[in-house]
Amino acid sequence: MISTSSRMIGVLLAQVGTPSEPTAKAVRPFLRRFLSDRRVIDYPPLLWQPLLRGVILAVRPKRSARLYASIWGDEGSPLLSISRLQQAGLQQRLGDRYKVELGFAYSEPDIAQAMSRLEAAGADRILVLPLYPQYSSTTTAAIYDAACFAALGKDRRTGPSAKRFVPELRLAGAFFDHPGYIRAMQMHLTSLLQRLPQPPDRFLLSFHGIPQRYANGGDPYPEQCRETARLLAEAMGWTSEQWDLAYQSRFGPETWLGPSTGEQLQRLADSGAKRPLVYAPGFVTDCLETLHELGVEAREDFAARTEGAAGGDGLTVAPCLNDRQEWLDLLAEVVRNNAKGWTDT
């Protein structure tokens, strides 16, 4: 009899994904998959799909490709290259008892491919770990869907199953208030502040937004964002007057969570702030939303709002946790805690 404590454990690190190239041709299928997921856009397909395929996918890929091109590095997509570093760092910490694979929900390496690689390596118990600290139906639940369907060997809920054996799955939950996550961010920001020529005069914590309707329907995301922000501000020793919370990346005409990052930047400018620091605690890997939306658009926006103001050095955007040691240590701790009962330790 094979001991359960000696069998390999699979770990699926999961993200939404990224285009393979900064071109409209590569962006279009990524956006089509992403915006066709009813976890993300829940409008009836008969209404949404003609708009998506007839208008949005005819226009948006060209604009998005230009934005991706502005952040593309020598190793390609920052999200992919940094995620690979996270995968390698986690594998090193966990050792040979574990097999860590990276999977994206809407692009390659996709979740189905990652699941197949884990099973081929002998992992019949697999932990799905979405790299999203705060739960949202638009991210965490979408990854759960993709992972479960991949494990079952199904393309969709009603499709045929192609597999006889289904691995045992565990779905890791949100870690928005985990002390190790808060500590990793506190150490990261403290280190950054020590390197700045002058201390920031305000702090803005920017989270990705979701439609207000989703929150009204039971998505706990905004409550978890607020708790993350509160705990981080407490760890940093910020007073209530020193920091604000905002939501970015609005899409479409309906009401989203607020206040928006742009609205908060205007308030900061109006209050006389000259050196705000913006940080995105909901992202653990630098991507288009942090590198361009915050690093370029928000910085230019704030500069325009404060044009002519004296004594300011402008807006600083803090990078994500990426492959910082304390963050990878926390990931390893999360994996081990979720694998209890599968291992002897």
Rosetta blueprint (number, residue, H / E / L):
1 M L
2 I L
3 S L
4 T L
5 S L
6 S L
7 R L
8 M L
9 I E
10 G E
11 V E
12 L E
13 L E
14 A E
15 Q E
16 V L
17 G L
18 T L
19 P L
20 S L
21 E L
22 P L
23 T L
24 A H
25 K H
26 A H
27 V H
28 R H
29 P H
30 F H
31 L H
32 R H
33 R H
34 F H
35 L H
36 S H
37 D L
38 R L
39 R L
40 V L
41 I L
42 D L
43 Y L
44 P L
45 P H
46 L H
47 L H
48 W H
49 Q H
50 P H
51 L H
52 L H
53 R H
54 G H
55 V H
56 I H
57 L H
58 A H
59 V H
60 R H
61 P H
62 K H
63 R H
64 S H
65 A H
66 R H
67 L H
68 Y H
69 A H
70 S H
71 I H
72 W L
73 G E
74 D L
75 E L
76 G E
77 S L
78 P H
79 L H
80 L H
81 S H
82 I H
83 S H
84 R H
85 L H
86 Q H
87 Q H
88 A H
89 G H
90 L H
91 Q H
92 Q H
93 R H
94 L H
95 G L
96 D L
97 R L
98 Y E
99 K E
100 V E
101 E E
102 L E
103 G E
104 F E
105 A L
106 Y L
107 S L
108 E L
109 P L
110 D E
111 I H
112 A H
113 Q H
114 A H
115 M H
116 S H
117 R H
118 L H
119 E H
120 A H
121 A L
122 G L
123 A L
124 D L
125 R E
126 I E
127 L E
128 V E
129 L E
130 P E
131 L L
132 Y L
133 P L
134 Q L
135 Y L
136 S L
137 S L
138 T L
139 T L
140 T H
141 A H
142 A H
143 I H
144 Y H
145 D H
146 A H
147 A H
148 C H
149 F H
150 A H
151 A H
152 L H
153 G L
154 K L
155 D L
156 R L
157 R L
158 T L
159 G L
160 P L
161 S L
162 A L
163 K L
164 R L
165 F L
166 V L
167 P L
168 E E
169 L E
170 R E
171 L E
172 A L
173 G L
174 A L
175 F L
176 F L
177 D L
178 H L
179 P H
180 G H
181 Y H
182 I H
183 R H
184 A H
185 M H
186 Q H
187 M H
188 H H
189 L H
190 T H
191 S H
192 L H
193 L H
194 Q H
195 R H
196 L L
197 P L
198 Q L
199 P L
200 P L
201 D L
202 R E
203 F E
204 L E
205 L E
206 S E
207 F E
208 H E
209 G L
210 I L
211 P E
212 Q H
213 R H
214 Y H
215 A H
216 N H
217 G L
218 G L
219 D L
220 P L
221 Y H
222 P H
223 E H
224 Q H
225 C H
226 R H
227 E H
228 T H
229 A H
230 R H
231 L H
232 L H
233 A H
234 E H
235 A H
236 M H
237 G L
238 W L
239 T L
240 S L
241 E L
242 Q L
243 W E
244 D E
245 L E
246 A E
247 Y E
248 Q E
249 S L
250 R L
251 F L
252 G L
253 P L
254 E L
255 T L
256 W E
257 L L
258 G L
259 P L
260 S E
261 T H
262 G H
263 E H
264 Q H
265 L H
266 Q H
267 R H
268 L H
269 A H
270 D H
271 S L
272 G L
273 A L
274 K L
275 R L
276 P E
277 L E
278 V E
279 Y E
280 A L
281 P L
282 G L
283 F L
284 V L
285 T L
286 D L
287 C L
288 L H
289 E H
290 T H
291 L H
292 H H
293 E H
294 L H
295 G H
296 V H
297 E H
298 A H
299 R H
300 E H
301 D H
302 F H
303 A H
304 A H
305 R H
306 T L
307 E L
308 G L
309 A L
310 A L
311 G L
312 G L
313 D L
314 G L
315 L L
316 T E
317 V E
318 A L
319 P L
320 C L
321 L L
322 N L
323 D L
324 R L
325 Q H
326 E H
327 W H
328 L H
329 D H
330 L H
331 L H
332 A H
333 E H
334 V H
335 V H
336 R H
337 N H
338 N H
339 A L
340 K E
341 G L
342 W L
343 T E
344 D L
345 T L
